[in-house]
Structure formats: structure tokens, C-alpha cells
């Protein structure tokens, strides 16, 4: 995966975003972008591939909107998306992308988030 640094994207408050084979990192987060962050984005890349990219983005946005209506808090909705929950849960496990089951993010759909924001 290629890492690209950008001044304005992703939006402030986010370090990086994975789009196809690129990880776009905010320039002001360049120093703070760690191996853990890279692994987090690699998990998203695996999710994207198994849903043929466009399916990932459609489901991601749909789930985010549903969670936003439910929680009424942007950050809580973002952190409770099944794709994000899988990535945050496993970002410290560098072998996760190799051992990961296909569609592993589905197990996080049924779980309610216990995190408080």
C-alpha cells in the first residue's frame, strides 16, 4: 500500500483514510502515524477488497448514518461502525490481516458498543 501525505484530507480530527491502495495521511499527523495506525488502515483495505470497494463505502456510509440517528453523536456513531470496531479491536495485532477470516466485520454488527463518549 502506498502512503500519501495531504494537507487538507482527511478532515481535522482524523489521521488517515484508506482509499483503494492508498493510505492518505494528514500532513500534520505525519509524525504521529504509527505502525498501529498502518495496521488499522490495512484492516480497512482487507474489508474494502472483500466488498469490492464500492460495497464497502456504501455499507460504511449507510451504517454510519443509522448509528448517527441512533446515538446522535458523531464520534460515537463513527466508533460504533462495525468496520471501525474490527479495525480498532485488532490494530495492535500485526498478524491479524494474515489470519483474519473473510467478512470478519460482520461479527461486530450484532454487538452493541459499551464505549461512552
Residue pairs with C-beta under 8 A, 6 or more apart in sequence:
1 18
1 21
1 22
1 23
1 41
1 42
1 45
2 21
2 22
2 23
3 22
3 23
3 25
3 33
3 38
4 22
4 23
4 24
4 25
5 24
5 25
5 26
5 27
5 30
6 24
6 25
6 26
6 27
7 26
7 27
7 28
9 17
9 24
9 26
10 16
10 17
10 24
10 26
12 26
14 26
15 25
15 26
15 29
15 32
15 33
15 37
16 23
16 24
16 25
16 26
16 29
16 33
16 37
16 40
16 41
17 23
17 24
17 41
18 24
18 41
18 42
18 44
18 45
18 48
20 48
20 53
21 45
23 38
23 41
25 33
35 94
36 91
36 92
37 91
39 90
39 91
39 92
39 93
39 94
39 96
39 97
40 87
40 88
40 91
41 87
42 97
43 86
43 87
43 90
43 91
43 96
43 97
43 100
44 83
44 87
46 97
46 100
47 56
47 83
47 86
47 87
47 105
48 56
48 57
50 102
50 103
51 59
56 83
59 83
60 81
60 83
63 81
63 82
63 83
64 77
64 78
64 81
67 76
67 77
67 78
67 80
67 81
68 74
68 77
70 77
71 77
71 80
73 117
75 117
76 113
76 115
76 117
78 84
79 85
79 88
79 113
79 115
79 117
80 113
80 115
82 105
82 106
82 108
82 109
83 105
83 108
85 105
85 108
85 111
85 113
86 104
86 105
86 107
86 108
89 108
90 96
90 100
